[in-house]
Structure formats: C-alpha cells, structure tokens
Amino acid sequence: MTFWQTPAEIHAALNDAPPVLFVASVLFDVLGRATRRESFTQAGFWTLLLGVLGGVGAVVSGLVAEDTIEHGEAVHRAME
C-alpha cells in the first residue's frame, strides 16, 4: 500500500494548506504590529514563505494531475 495513490490525490492534499497559511500570515503580521513583538512579525514572514512554497507545490501537482484525469465537460466546468 502506498501513501499517495494518484497525482490527483497529491494535488488534493497540497491544495488546502496555502490559503490557510496566507490567512495565518496576515494574522501574525497584525498581531506583530499591534503588540510590537518581533516574534509575531517573523512568524508572519515564515508562514507567508511556507504558503508561497505550498502554492507552488499545489500548482505543480495540479499540472501533473491534469494529464492523469479524464476530462469531460463537467470537469472543465468545475475547473473554471
């Protein structure tokens, strides 16, 4: 048994983290400005960086998964 079954499942797993990390980054930045604590500002930067890297991973895995999924009219409508 493999941990990941298909490229589409990898894409689905990587797809949810970047938006959450972007929201967390904004919240850390707001907390950093409100409390003037450098640790919150640093957490905001690193969370933003992880969100960007996760976004790149989601895009790359989506491009790979695009070639492995049968495309019908319903799938094209869902992607748009």
All heavy atoms as a GROMACS GRO file, in nm:
protein
  603
    1MET      N    1   0.084  -0.119   0.000
    1MET     CA    2   0.000   0.000   0.000
    1MET      C    3   0.089   0.125   0.000
    1MET      O    4   0.180   0.137   0.080
    1MET     CB    5  -0.089  -0.001   0.124
    1MET     CG    6  -0.186   0.111   0.129
    1MET     SD    7  -0.298   0.085   0.267
    1MET     CE    8  -0.334   0.251   0.306
    2THR      N    9   0.061   0.215  -0.090
    2THR     CA   10   0.139   0.339  -0.098
    2THR      C   11   0.067   0.449  -0.024
    2THR      O   12  -0.056   0.446  -0.006
    2THR     CB   13   0.160   0.382  -0.243
    2THR    OG1   14   0.034   0.404  -0.304
    2THR    CG2   15   0.239   0.276  -0.320
    3PHE      N   16   0.145   0.547   0.018
    3PHE     CA   17   0.086   0.659   0.093
    3PHE      C   18  -0.002   0.744   0.002
    3PHE      O   19  -0.110   0.783   0.040
    3PHE     CB   20   0.198   0.742   0.154
    3PHE     CG   21   0.149   0.846   0.250
    3PHE    CD1   22   0.091   0.809   0.370
    3PHE    CD2   23   0.159   0.980   0.220
    3PHE    CE1   24   0.045   0.904   0.459
    3PHE    CE2   25   0.114   1.076   0.308
    3PHE     CZ   26   0.056   1.037   0.429
    4TRP      N   27   0.046   0.775  -0.118
    4TRP     CA   28  -0.032   0.851  -0.215
    4TRP      C   29  -0.068   0.758  -0.330
    4TRP      O   30   0.017   0.687  -0.382
    4TRP     CB   31   0.048   0.968  -0.271
    4TRP     CG   32   0.093   1.064  -0.166
    4TRP    CD1   33   0.219   1.078  -0.119
    4TRP    CD2   34   0.012   1.155  -0.093
    4TRP    NE1   35   0.222   1.173  -0.022
    4TRP    CE2   36   0.096   1.222  -0.004
    4TRP    CE3   37  -0.122   1.186  -0.093
    4TRP    CZ2   38   0.050   1.319   0.083
    4TRP    CZ3   39  -0.168   1.283  -0.006
    4TRP    CH2   40  -0.083   1.348   0.080
    5GLN      N   41  -0.190   0.760  -0.371
    5GLN     CA   42  -0.236   0.671  -0.475
    5GLN      C   43  -0.218   0.731  -0.614
    5GLN      O   44  -0.169   0.666  -0.703
    5GLN     CB   45  -0.383   0.634  -0.453
    5GLN     CG   46  -0.407   0.562  -0.323
    5GLN     CD   47  -0.341   0.426  -0.318
    5GLN    OE1   48  -0.335   0.356  -0.418
    5GLN    NE2   49  -0.290   0.388  -0.202
    6THR      N   50  -0.262   0.853  -0.635
    6THR     CA   51  -0.260   0.914  -0.767
    6THR      C   52  -0.210   1.058  -0.758
    6THR      O   53  -0.214   1.119  -0.652
    6THR     CB   54  -0.401   0.915  -0.830
    6THR    OG1   55  -0.485   1.000  -0.751
    6THR    CG2   56  -0.459   0.775  -0.837
    7PRO      N   57  -0.166   1.115  -0.871
    7PRO     CA   58  -0.129   1.257  -0.871
    7PRO      C   59  -0.245   1.348  -0.830
    7PRO      O   60  -0.223   1.452  -0.768
    7PRO     CB   61  -0.087   1.283  -1.016
    7PRO     CG   62  -0.042   1.151  -1.066
    7PRO     CD   63  -0.131   1.050  -0.998
    8ALA      N   64  -0.368   1.310  -0.863
    8ALA     CA   65  -0.483   1.392  -0.824
    8ALA      C   66  -0.499   1.395  -0.672
    8ALA      O   67  -0.536   1.499  -0.616
    8ALA     CB   68  -0.610   1.337  -0.889
    9GLU      N   69  -0.468   1.285  -0.604
    9GLU     CA   70  -0.477   1.283  -0.458
    9GLU      C   71  -0.367   1.367  -0.395
    9GLU      O   72  -0.388   1.433  -0.294
    9GLU     CB   73  -0.471   1.140  -0.407
    9GLU     CG   74  -0.593   1.060  -0.440
    9GLU     CD   75  -0.582   0.915  -0.402
    9GLU    OE1   76  -0.468   0.864  -0.382
    9GLU    OE2   77  -0.687   0.850  -0.394
   10ILE      N   78  -0.248   1.367  -0.456
   10ILE     CA   79  -0.140   1.453  -0.407
   10ILE      C   80  -0.182   1.599  -0.421
   10ILE      O   81  -0.164   1.679  -0.328
   10ILE     CB   82  -0.010   1.425  -0.485
   10ILE    CG1   83   0.039   1.284  -0.457
   10ILE    CG2   84   0.097   1.528  -0.450
   10ILE    CD1   85   0.154   1.240  -0.544
   11HIS      N   86  -0.238   1.633  -0.536
   11HIS     CA   87  -0.283   1.770  -0.558
   11HIS      C   88  -0.391   1.809  -0.456
   11HIS      O   89  -0.387   1.919  -0.400
   11HIS     CB   90  -0.336   1.786  -0.700
   11HIS     CG   91  -0.396   1.920  -0.727
   11HIS    ND1   92  -0.321   2.036  -0.726
   11HIS    CD2   93  -0.523   1.956  -0.754
   11HIS    CE1   94  -0.401   2.138  -0.751
   11HIS    NE2   95  -0.523   2.093  -0.768
   12ALA      N   96  -0.484   1.720  -0.432
   12ALA     CA   97  -0.591   1.749  -0.335
   12ALA      C   98  -0.534   1.771  -0.195
   12ALA      O   99  -0.582   1.858  -0.121
   12ALA     CB  100  -0.692   1.636  -0.335
   13ALA      N  101  -0.432   1.695  -0.160
   13ALA     CA  102  -0.371   1.710  -0.027
   13ALA      C  103  -0.294   1.841  -0.014
   13ALA      O  104  -0.293   1.904   0.092
   13ALA     CB  105  -0.278   1.592   0.001
   14LEU      N  106  -0.230   1.885  -0.122
   14LEU     CA  107  -0.150   2.007  -0.118
   14LEU      C  108  -0.232   2.134  -0.139
   14LEU      O  109  -0.183   2.244  -0.115
   14LEU     CB  110  -0.040   2.002  -0.225
   14LEU     CG  111   0.068   1.897  -0.206
   14LEU    CD1  112   0.163   1.897  -0.325
   14LEU    CD2  113   0.144   1.920  -0.077
   15ASN      N  114  -0.353   2.119  -0.183
   15ASN     CA  115  -0.435   2.233  -0.225
   15ASN      C  116  -0.489   2.316  -0.109
   15ASN      O  117  -0.516   2.434  -0.127
   15ASN     CB  118  -0.551   2.181  -0.311
   15ASN     CG  119  -0.581   2.270  -0.426
   15ASN    OD1  120  -0.498   2.349  -0.467
   15ASN    ND2  121  -0.700   2.257  -0.478
   16ASP      N  122  -0.508   2.258   0.007
   16ASP     CA  123  -0.574   2.328   0.116
   16ASP      C  124  -0.482   2.411   0.204
   16ASP      O  125  -0.526   2.510   0.265
   16ASP     CB  126  -0.649   2.228   0.204
   16ASP     CG  127  -0.763   2.160   0.131
   16ASP    OD1  128  -0.817   2.222   0.038
   16ASP    OD2  129  -0.797   2.046   0.166
   17ALA      N  130  -0.356   2.375   0.213
   17ALA     CA  131  -0.266   2.443   0.306
   17ALA      C  132  -0.232   2.588   0.269
   17ALA      O  133  -0.232   2.673   0.358
   17ALA     CB  134  -0.138   2.362   0.322
   18PRO      N  135  -0.202   2.622   0.143
   18PRO     CA  136  -0.160   2.759   0.114
   18PRO      C  137  -0.261   2.868   0.155
   18PRO      O  138  -0.218   2.968   0.216
   18PRO     CB  139  -0.136   2.759  -0.037
   18PRO     CG  140  -0.097   2.619  -0.066
   18PRO     CD  141  -0.183   2.535   0.026
   19PRO      N  142  -0.390   2.855   0.128
   19PRO     CA  143  -0.481   2.963   0.172
   19PRO      C  144  -0.483   2.980   0.324
   19PRO      O  145  -0.488   3.093   0.374
   19PRO     CB  146  -0.619   2.918   0.121
   19PRO     CG  147  -0.591   2.822   0.012
   19PRO     CD  148  -0.462   2.755   0.047
   20VAL      N  149  -0.475   2.871   0.397
   20VAL     CA  150  -0.473   2.879   0.544
   20VAL      C  151  -0.346   2.948   0.591
   20VAL      O  152  -0.348   3.032   0.682
   20VAL     CB  153  -0.487   2.738   0.605
   20VAL    CG1  154  -0.468   2.742   0.756
   20VAL    CG2  155  -0.621   2.678   0.569
   21LEU      N  156  -0.234   2.915   0.528
   21LEU     CA  157  -0.107   2.977   0.566
   21LEU      C  158  -0.106   3.126   0.534
   21LEU      O  159  -0.049   3.206   0.609
   21LEU     CB  160   0.009   2.906   0.498
   21LEU     CG  161   0.036   2.764   0.550
   21LEU    CD1  162   0.134   2.691   0.459
   21LEU    CD2  163   0.090   2.768   0.692
   22PHE      N  164  -0.168   3.166   0.423
   22PHE     CA  165  -0.175   3.308   0.389
   22PHE      C  166  -0.258   3.385   0.492
   22PHE      O  167  -0.220   3.494   0.535
   22PHE     CB  168  -0.232   3.330   0.250
   22PHE     CG  169  -0.141   3.283   0.139
   22PHE    CD1  170  -0.192   3.221   0.027
   22PHE    CD2  171  -0.004   3.301   0.146
   22PHE    CE1  172  -0.109   3.178  -0.075
   22PHE    CE2  173   0.080   3.260   0.045
   22PHE     CZ  174   0.028   3.197  -0.066
   23VAL      N  175  -0.369   3.329   0.534
   23VAL     CA  176  -0.453   3.394   0.637
   23VAL      C  177  -0.377   3.402   0.769
   23VAL      O  178  -0.378   3.507   0.836
   23VAL     CB  179  -0.587   3.320   0.653
   23VAL    CG1  180  -0.664   3.371   0.773
   23VAL    CG2  181  -0.671   3.333   0.527
   24ALA      N  182  -0.309   3.294   0.806
   24ALA     CA  183  -0.231   3.295   0.929
   24ALA      C  184  -0.119   3.399   0.922
   24ALA      O  185  -0.091   3.465   1.022
   24ALA     CB  186  -0.172   3.156   0.954
   25SER      N  187  -0.059   3.416   0.806
   25SER     CA  188   0.046   3.515   0.790
   25SER      C  189  -0.005   3.656   0.816
   25SER      O  190   0.059   3.735   0.886
   25SER     CB  191   0.105   3.506   0.648
   25SER     OG  192   0.197   3.609   0.627
   26VAL      N  193  -0.122   3.686   0.762
   26VAL     CA  194  -0.181   3.818   0.786
   26VAL      C  195  -0.211   3.837   0.934
   26VAL      O  196  -0.185   3.943   0.991
   26VAL     CB  197  -0.308   3.836   0.699
   26VAL    CG1  198  -0.383   3.962   0.739
   26VAL    CG2  199  -0.271   3.840   0.552
   27LEU      N  200  -0.266   3.734   0.997
   27LEU     CA  201  -0.297   3.745   1.140
   27LEU      C  202  -0.171   3.766   1.223
   27LEU      O  203  -0.170   3.848   1.316
   27LEU     CB  204  -0.372   3.621   1.187
   27LEU     CG  205  -0.512   3.603   1.131
   27LEU    CD1  206  -0.574   3.472   1.178
   27LEU    CD2  207  -0.602   3.719   1.169
   28PHE      N  208  -0.063   3.694   1.191
   28PHE     CA  209   0.063   3.715   1.262
   28PHE      C  210   0.116   3.857   1.240
   28PHE      O  211   0.168   3.920   1.333
   28PHE     CB  212   0.168   3.614   1.218
   28PHE     CG  213   0.154   3.479   1.282
   28PHE    CD1  214   0.154   3.364   1.205
   28PHE    CD2  215   0.142   3.466   1.420
   28PHE    CE1  216   0.142   3.240   1.263
   28PHE    CE2  217   0.129   3.341   1.479
   28PHE     CZ  218   0.130   3.227   1.400
   29ASP      N  219   0.104   3.908   1.119
   29ASP     CA  220   0.150   4.045   1.093
   29ASP      C  221   0.069   4.147   1.172
   29ASP      O  222   0.125   4.242   1.226
   29ASP     CB  223   0.143   4.076   0.943
   29ASP     CG  224   0.256   4.011   0.865
   29ASP    OD1  225   0.357   3.974   0.928
   29ASP    OD2  226   0.242   3.998   0.742
   30VAL      N  227  -0.060   4.128   1.177
   30VAL     CA  228  -0.146   4.220   1.254
   30VAL      C  229  -0.110   4.213   1.403
   30VAL      O  230  -0.097   4.316   1.470
   30VAL     CB  231  -0.296   4.187   1.231
   30VAL    CG1  232  -0.384   4.260   1.331
   30VAL    CG2  233  -0.336   4.220   1.089
   31LEU      N  234  -0.092   4.091   1.454
   31LEU     CA  235  -0.050   4.077   1.594
   31LEU      C  236   0.086   4.140   1.618
   31LEU      O  237   0.109   4.202   1.722
   31LEU     CB  238  -0.046   3.930   1.632
   31LEU     CG  239  -0.179   3.863   1.664
   31LEU    CD1  240  -0.160   3.713   1.681
   31LEU    CD2  241  -0.238   3.923   1.790
   32GLY      N  242   0.177   4.125   1.523
   32GLY     CA  243   0.310   4.185   1.537
   32GLY      C  244   0.305   4.336   1.544
   32GLY      O  245   0.376   4.398   1.623
   33ARG      N  246   0.220   4.396   1.461
   33ARG     CA  247   0.208   4.542   1.465
   33ARG      C  248   0.135   4.590   1.590
   33ARG      O  249   0.171   4.692   1.647
   33ARG     CB  250   0.135   4.592   1.341
   33ARG     CG  251   0.219   4.585   1.216
   33ARG     CD  252   0.151   4.657   1.102
   33ARG     NE  253   0.228   4.642   0.981
   33ARG     CZ  254   0.310   4.735   0.935
   33ARG    NH1  255   0.325   4.848   1.001
   33ARG    NH2  256   0.377   4.715   0.824
   34ALA      N  257   0.033   4.515   1.632
   34ALA     CA  258  -0.044   4.556   1.749
   34ALA      C  259   0.036   4.544   1.878
   34ALA      O  260   0.024   4.629   1.966
   34ALA     CB  261  -0.172   4.472   1.759
   35THR      N  262   0.116   4.439   1.888
   35THR     CA  263   0.191   4.416   2.012
   35THR      C  264   0.336   4.462   2.003
   35THR      O  265   0.405   4.462   2.105
   35THR     CB  266   0.190   4.266   2.049
   35THR    OG1  267   0.256   4.192   1.948
   35THR    CG2  268   0.048   4.216   2.068
   36ARG      N  269   0.380   4.498   1.884
   36ARG     CA  270   0.519   4.538   1.858
   36ARG      C  271   0.619   4.431   1.900
   36ARG      O  272   0.728   4.460   1.947
   36ARG     CB  273   0.551   4.670   1.927
   36ARG     CG  274   0.471   4.785   1.873
   36ARG     CD  275   0.521   4.918   1.926
   36ARG     NE  276   0.448   5.024   1.864
   36ARG     CZ  277   0.375   5.111   1.930
   36ARG    NH1  278   0.366   5.104   2.061
   36ARG    NH2  279   0.310   5.207   1.867
   37ARG      N  280   0.578   4.305   1.880
   37ARG     CA  281   0.667   4.193   1.911
   37ARG      C  282   0.724   4.139   1.781
   37ARG      O  283   0.651   4.104   1.688
   37ARG     CB  284   0.592   4.083   1.984
   37ARG     CG  285   0.552   4.126   2.126
   37ARG     CD  286   0.485   4.018   2.201
   37ARG     NE  287   0.575   3.903   2.218
   37ARG     CZ  288   0.538   3.791   2.275
   37ARG    NH1  289   0.415   3.776   2.320
   37ARG    NH2  290   0.623   3.692   2.286
   38GLU      N  291   0.855   4.132   1.776
   38GLU     CA  292   0.926   4.087   1.657
   38GLU      C  293   0.894   3.940   1.626
   38GLU      O  294   0.893   3.900   1.510
   38GLU     CB  295   1.076   4.105   1.675
   38GLU     CG  296   1.159   4.071   1.555
   38GLU     CD  297   1.136   4.164   1.436
   38GLU    OE1  298   1.094   4.279   1.457
   38GLU    OE2  299   1.160   4.120   1.323
   39SER      N  300   0.866   3.860   1.727
   39SER     CA  301   0.840   3.717   1.704
   39SER      C  302   0.714   3.697   1.619
   39SER      O  303   0.711   3.606   1.535
   39SER     CB  304   0.827   3.643   1.837
   39SER     OG  305   0.721   3.696   1.914
   40PHE      N  306   0.612   3.778   1.638
   40PHE     CA  307   0.492   3.766   1.555
   40PHE      C  308   0.521   3.806   1.410
   40PHE      O  309   0.473   3.744   1.317
   40PHE     CB  310   0.378   3.852   1.609
   40PHE     CG  311   0.309   3.794   1.730
   40PHE    CD1  312   0.289   3.871   1.842
   40PHE    CD2  313   0.263   3.664   1.729
   40PHE    CE1  314   0.225   3.819   1.953
   40PHE    CE2  315   0.199   3.610   1.840
   40PHE     CZ  316   0.180   3.688   1.952
   41THR      N  317   0.600   3.910   1.393
   41THR     CA  318   0.637   3.953   1.259
   41THR      C  319   0.719   3.846   1.188
   41THR      O  320   0.697   3.817   1.070
   41THR     CB  321   0.716   4.085   1.265
   41THR    OG1  322   0.640   4.181   1.336
   41THR    CG2  323   0.746   4.138   1.126
   42GLN      N  324   0.811   3.784   1.259
   42GLN     CA  325   0.889   3.675   1.200
   42GLN      C  326   0.800   3.556   1.167
   42GLN      O  327   0.817   3.492   1.061
   42GLN     CB  328   1.001   3.634   1.294
   42GLN     CG  329   1.111   3.736   1.305
   42GLN     CD  330   1.218   3.694   1.406
   42GLN    OE1  331   1.204   3.595   1.476
   42GLN    NE2  332   1.325   3.772   1.411
   43ALA      N  333   0.708   3.523   1.255
   43ALA     CA  334   0.615   3.413   1.227
   43ALA      C  335   0.531   3.444   1.104
   43ALA      O  336   0.504   3.355   1.022
   43ALA     CB  337   0.524   3.388   1.348
   44GLY      N  338   0.492   3.570   1.087
   44GLY     CA  339   0.417   3.609   0.968
   44GLY      C  340   0.498   3.591   0.841
   44GLY      O  341   0.446   3.542   0.740
   45PHE      N  342   0.626   3.628   0.846
   45PHE     CA  343   0.712   3.611   0.728
   45PHE      C  344   0.728   3.464   0.692
   45PHE      O  345   0.714   3.426   0.577
   45PHE     CB  346   0.849   3.674   0.753
   45PHE     CG  347   0.949   3.641   0.646
   45PHE    CD1  348   0.944   3.704   0.523
   45PHE    CD2  349   1.046   3.543   0.667
   45PHE    CE1  350   1.034   3.673   0.423
   45PHE    CE2  351   1.136   3.511   0.568
   45PHE     CZ  352   1.130   3.575   0.445
   46TRP      N  353   0.761   3.380   0.791
   46TRP     CA  354   0.786   3.239   0.763
   46TRP      C  355   0.657   3.167   0.720
   46TRP      O  356   0.660   3.077   0.636
   46TRP     CB  357   0.851   3.171   0.881
   46TRP     CG  358   0.993   3.216   0.897
   46TRP    CD1  359   1.044   3.297   0.993
   46TRP    CD2  360   1.102   3.186   0.809
   46TRP    NE1  361   1.178   3.320   0.971
   46TRP    CE2  362   1.216   3.252   0.860
   46TRP    CE3  363   1.115   3.111   0.693
   46TRP    CZ2  364   1.340   3.244   0.799
   46TRP    CZ3  365   1.239   3.102   0.633
   46TRP    CH2  366   1.350   3.168   0.684
   47THR      N  367   0.546   3.208   0.777
   47THR     CA  368   0.418   3.149   0.736
   47THR      C  369   0.385   3.188   0.593
   47THR      O  370   0.336   3.106   0.515
   47THR     CB  371   0.306   3.193   0.832
   47THR    OG1  372   0.346   3.167   0.967
   47THR    CG2  373   0.178   3.118   0.805
   48LEU      N  374   0.413   3.312   0.557
   48LEU     CA  375   0.392   3.356   0.418
   48LEU      C  376   0.483   3.279   0.323
   48LEU      O  377   0.438   3.233   0.218
   48LEU     CB  378   0.421   3.506   0.406
   48LEU     CG  379   0.409   3.565   0.266
   48LEU    CD1  380   0.267   3.554   0.214
   48LEU    CD2  381   0.454   3.711   0.268
   49LEU      N  382   0.609   3.260   0.360
   49LEU     CA  383   0.701   3.185   0.276
   49LEU      C  384   0.655   3.041   0.258
   49LEU      O  385   0.656   2.988   0.146
   49LEU     CB  386   0.842   3.187   0.338
   49LEU     CG  387   0.951   3.120   0.255
   49LEU    CD1  388   0.971   3.192   0.123
   49LEU    CD2  389   1.079   3.115   0.335
   50LEU      N  390   0.609   2.976   0.365
   50LEU     CA  391   0.557   2.840   0.353
   50LEU      C  392   0.431   2.836   0.265
   50LEU      O  393   0.411   2.741   0.189
   50LEU     CB  394   0.526   2.783   0.491
   50LEU     CG  395   0.647   2.744   0.575
   50LEU    CD1  396   0.603   2.704   0.716
   50LEU    CD2  397   0.723   2.631   0.509
   51GLY      N  398   0.347   2.940   0.275
   51GLY     CA  399   0.229   2.947   0.190
   51GLY      C  400   0.265   2.958   0.042
   51GLY      O  401   0.202   2.895  -0.043
   52VAL      N  402   0.367   3.038   0.012
   52VAL     CA  403   0.411   3.052  -0.127
   52VAL      C  404   0.467   2.920  -0.178
   52VAL      O  405   0.434   2.876  -0.289
   52VAL     CB  406   0.515   3.166  -0.140
   52VAL    CG1  407   0.581   3.163  -0.276
   52VAL    CG2  408   0.448   3.300  -0.115
   53LEU      N  409   0.552   2.856  -0.098
   53LEU     CA  410   0.609   2.727  -0.139
   53LEU      C  411   0.499   2.622  -0.155
   53LEU      O  412   0.502   2.541  -0.249
   53LEU     CB  413   0.714   2.680  -0.039
   53LEU     CG  414   0.841   2.765  -0.033
   53LEU    CD1  415   0.932   2.716   0.080
   53LEU    CD2  416   0.913   2.762  -0.166
   54GLY      N  417   0.403   2.623  -0.065
   54GLY     CA  418   0.291   2.530  -0.077
   54GLY      C  419   0.206   2.559  -0.200
   54GLY      O  420   0.156   2.466  -0.265
   55GLY      N  421   0.191   2.686  -0.233
   55GLY     CA  422   0.118   2.723  -0.354
   55GLY      C  423   0.188   2.674  -0.479
   55GLY      O  424   0.123   2.625  -0.573
   56VAL      N  425   0.320   2.687  -0.481
   56VAL     CA  426   0.396   2.635  -0.595
   56VAL      C  427   0.379   2.484  -0.605
   56VAL      O  428   0.356   2.430  -0.715
   56VAL     CB  429   0.546   2.674  -0.583
   56VAL    CG1  430   0.630   2.600  -0.686
   56VAL    CG2  431   0.562   2.824  -0.598
   57GLY      N  432   0.385   2.416  -0.493
   57GLY     CA  433   0.365   2.271  -0.493
   57GLY      C  434   0.226   2.232  -0.541
   57GLY      O  435   0.209   2.135  -0.615
   58ALA      N  436   0.125   2.310  -0.501
   58ALA     CA  437  -0.011   2.282  -0.544
   58ALA      C  438  -0.027   2.303  -0.694
   58ALA      O  439  -0.094   2.224  -0.762
   58ALA     CB  440  -0.110   2.370  -0.467
   59VAL      N  441   0.034   2.408  -0.747
   59VAL     CA  442   0.025   2.434  -0.891
   59VAL      C  443   0.097   2.324  -0.970
   59VAL      O  444   0.042   2.271  -1.067
   59VAL     CB  445   0.085   2.573  -0.926
   59VAL    CG1  446   0.102   2.588  -1.075
   59VAL    CG2  447  -0.005   2.682  -0.871
   60VAL      N  448   0.216   2.289  -0.928
   60VAL     CA  449   0.292   2.185  -0.999
   60VAL      C  450   0.217   2.052  -0.993
   60VAL      O  451   0.202   1.984  -1.095
   60VAL     CB  452   0.435   2.172  -0.941
   60VAL    CG1  453   0.505   2.048  -0.995
   60VAL    CG2  454   0.515   2.297  -0.972
   61SER      N  455   0.168   2.015  -0.877
   61SER     CA  456   0.095   1.888  -0.867
   61SER      C  457  -0.035   1.894  -0.947
   61SER      O  458  -0.078   1.792  -1.002
   61SER     CB  459   0.066   1.853  -0.721
   61SER     OG  460  -0.023   1.946  -0.663
   62GLY      N  461  -0.097   2.010  -0.957
   62GLY     CA  462  -0.216   2.024  -1.039
   62GLY      C  463  -0.187   2.007  -1.187
   62GLY      O  464  -0.265   1.946  -1.261
   63LEU      N  465  -0.074   2.060  -1.231
   63LEU     CA  466  -0.036   2.043  -1.371
   63LEU      C  467  -0.004   1.897  -1.403
   63LEU      O  468  -0.036   1.849  -1.511
   63LEU     CB  469   0.083   2.133  -1.404
   63LEU     CG  470   0.053   2.283  -1.402
   63LEU    CD1  471   0.182   2.362  -1.419
   63LEU    CD2  472  -0.047   2.319  -1.509
   64VAL      N  473   0.057   1.828  -1.308
   64VAL     CA  474   0.085   1.685  -1.328
   64VAL      C  475  -0.047   1.606  -1.327
   64VAL      O  476  -0.069   1.519  -1.411
   64VAL     CB  477   0.182   1.632  -1.220
   64VAL    CG1  478   0.192   1.481  -1.225
   64VAL    CG2  479   0.318   1.696  -1.235
   65ALA      N  480  -0.136   1.638  -1.233
   65ALA     CA  481  -0.263   1.566  -1.222
   65ALA      C  482  -0.353   1.592  -1.341
   65ALA      O  483  -0.436   1.508  -1.376
   65ALA     CB  484  -0.334   1.605  -1.093
   66GLU      N  485  -0.337   1.707  -1.405
   66GLU     CA  486  -0.420   1.742  -1.520
   66GLU      C  487  -0.409   1.637  -1.631
   66GLU      O  488  -0.506   1.607  -1.699
   66GLU     CB  489  -0.377   1.879  -1.573
   66GLU     CG  490  -0.450   1.926  -1.696
   66GLU     CD  491  -0.397   2.058  -1.745
   66GLU    OE1  492  -0.275   2.083  -1.730
   66GLU    OE2  493  -0.476   2.135  -1.800
   67ASP      N  494  -0.291   1.581  -1.646
   67ASP     CA  495  -0.270   1.482  -1.752
   67ASP      C  496  -0.318   1.342  -1.713
   67ASP      O  497  -0.322   1.254  -1.798
   67ASP     CB  498  -0.121   1.475  -1.788
   67ASP     CG  499  -0.072   1.605  -1.848
   67ASP    OD1  500  -0.154   1.678  -1.907
   67ASP    OD2  501   0.048   1.635  -1.834
   68THR      N  502  -0.352   1.320  -1.587
   68THR     CA  503  -0.390   1.186  -1.542
   68THR      C  504  -0.540   1.170  -1.522
   68THR      O  505  -0.586   1.060  -1.498
   68THR     CB  506  -0.319   1.151  -1.411
   68THR    OG1  507  -0.361   1.240  -1.309
   68THR    CG2  508  -0.168   1.156  -1.428
   69ILE      N  509  -0.616   1.279  -1.529
   69ILE     CA  510  -0.760   1.274  -1.506
   69ILE      C  511  -0.831   1.287  -1.640
   69ILE      O  512  -0.797   1.372  -1.722
   69ILE     CB  513  -0.805   1.388  -1.412
   69ILE    CG1  514  -0.739   1.371  -1.275
   69ILE    CG2  515  -0.955   1.392  -1.397
   69ILE    CD1  516  -0.764   1.486  -1.182
   70GLU      N  517  -0.931   1.201  -1.660
   70GLU     CA  518  -1.010   1.211  -1.781
   70GLU      C  519  -1.090   1.340  -1.778
   70GLU      O  520  -1.155   1.372  -1.679
   70GLU     CB  521  -1.105   1.092  -1.793
   70GLU     CG  522  -1.034   0.960  -1.812
   70GLU     CD  523  -1.132   0.846  -1.826
   70GLU    OE1  524  -1.246   0.870  -1.869
   70GLU    OE2  525  -1.093   0.734  -1.794
   71HIS      N  526  -1.083   1.414  -1.888
   71HIS     CA  527  -1.152   1.542  -1.894
   71HIS      C  528  -1.281   1.529  -1.973
   71HIS      O  529  -1.280   1.493  -2.090
   71HIS     CB  530  -1.064   1.648  -1.961
   71HIS     CG  531  -0.949   1.690  -1.877
   71HIS    ND1  532  -0.854   1.776  -1.920
   71HIS    CD2  533  -0.913   1.658  -1.752
   71HIS    CE1  534  -0.765   1.795  -1.826
   71HIS    NE2  535  -0.799   1.724  -1.723
   72GLY      N  536  -1.387   1.564  -1.908
   72GLY     CA  537  -1.516   1.573  -1.975
   72GLY      C  538  -1.567   1.715  -1.959
   72GLY      O  539  -1.501   1.801  -1.900
   73GLU      N  540  -1.683   1.741  -2.008
   73GLU     CA  541  -1.741   1.876  -1.998
   73GLU      C  542  -1.762   1.918  -1.853
   73GLU      O  543  -1.736   2.032  -1.816
   73GLU     CB  544  -1.872   1.881  -2.077
   73GLU     CG  545  -1.931   2.019  -2.086
   73GLU     CD  546  -1.840   2.119  -2.156
   73GLU    OE1  547  -1.766   2.080  -2.249
   73GLU    OE2  548  -1.842   2.238  -2.116
   74ALA      N  549  -1.807   1.826  -1.770
   74ALA     CA  550  -1.833   1.857  -1.629
   74ALA      C  551  -1.702   1.893  -1.557
   74ALA      O  552  -1.700   1.983  -1.473
   74ALA     CB  553  -1.901   1.741  -1.560
   75VAL      N  554  -1.595   1.822  -1.589
   75VAL     CA  555  -1.466   1.851  -1.525
   75VAL      C  556  -1.415   1.989  -1.567
   75VAL      O  557  -1.365   2.065  -1.484
   75VAL     CB  558  -1.362   1.741  -1.560
   75VAL    CG1  559  -1.225   1.778  -1.510
   75VAL    CG2  560  -1.406   1.608  -1.503
   76HIS      N  561  -1.430   2.025  -1.693
   76HIS     CA  562  -1.387   2.157  -1.739
   76HIS      C  563  -1.468   2.267  -1.672
   76HIS      O  564  -1.413   2.372  -1.638
   76HIS     CB  565  -1.397   2.166  -1.892
   76HIS     CG  566  -1.284   2.097  -1.961
   76HIS    ND1  567  -1.157   2.149  -1.968
   76HIS    CD2  568  -1.278   1.978  -2.027
   76HIS    CE1  569  -1.079   2.066  -2.034
   76HIS    NE2  570  -1.150   1.962  -2.071
   77ARG      N  571  -1.597   2.246  -1.654
   77ARG     CA  572  -1.678   2.346  -1.585
   77ARG      C  573  -1.634   2.361  -1.440
   77ARG      O  574  -1.629   2.472  -1.388
   77ARG     CB  575  -1.826   2.309  -1.592
   77ARG     CG  576  -1.892   2.345  -1.723
   77ARG     CD  577  -2.042   2.336  -1.708
   77ARG     NE  578  -2.079   2.201  -1.661
   77ARG     CZ  579  -2.147   2.113  -1.733
   77ARG    NH1  580  -2.190   2.144  -1.852
   77ARG    NH2  581  -2.174   1.995  -1.684
   78ALA      N  582  -1.602   2.250  -1.375
   78ALA     CA  583  -1.559   2.256  -1.234
   78ALA      C  584  -1.424   2.327  -1.221
   78ALA      O  585  -1.401   2.401  -1.126
   78ALA     CB  586  -1.548   2.115  -1.177
   79MET      N  587  -1.334   2.306  -1.317
   79MET     CA  588  -1.202   2.371  -1.311
   79MET      C  589  -1.211   2.521  -1.337
   79MET      O  590  -1.130   2.598  -1.289
   79MET     CB  591  -1.106   2.306  -1.409
   79MET     CG  592  -1.057   2.172  -1.362
   79MET     SD  593  -0.918   2.110  -1.460
   79MET     CE  594  -0.999   2.050  -1.606
   80GLU      N  595  -1.308   2.563  -1.416
   80GLU     CA  596  -1.321   2.705  -1.446
   80GLU      C  597  -1.392   2.773  -1.335
   80GLU      O  598  -1.375   2.882  -1.300
   80GLU     CB  599  -1.396   2.726  -1.577
   80GLU     CG  600  -1.316   2.681  -1.696
   80GLU     CD  601  -1.394   2.694  -1.827
   80GLU    OE1  602  -1.509   2.741  -1.824
   80GLU    OE2  603  -1.340   2.656  -1.930
   0.00000   0.00000   0.00000
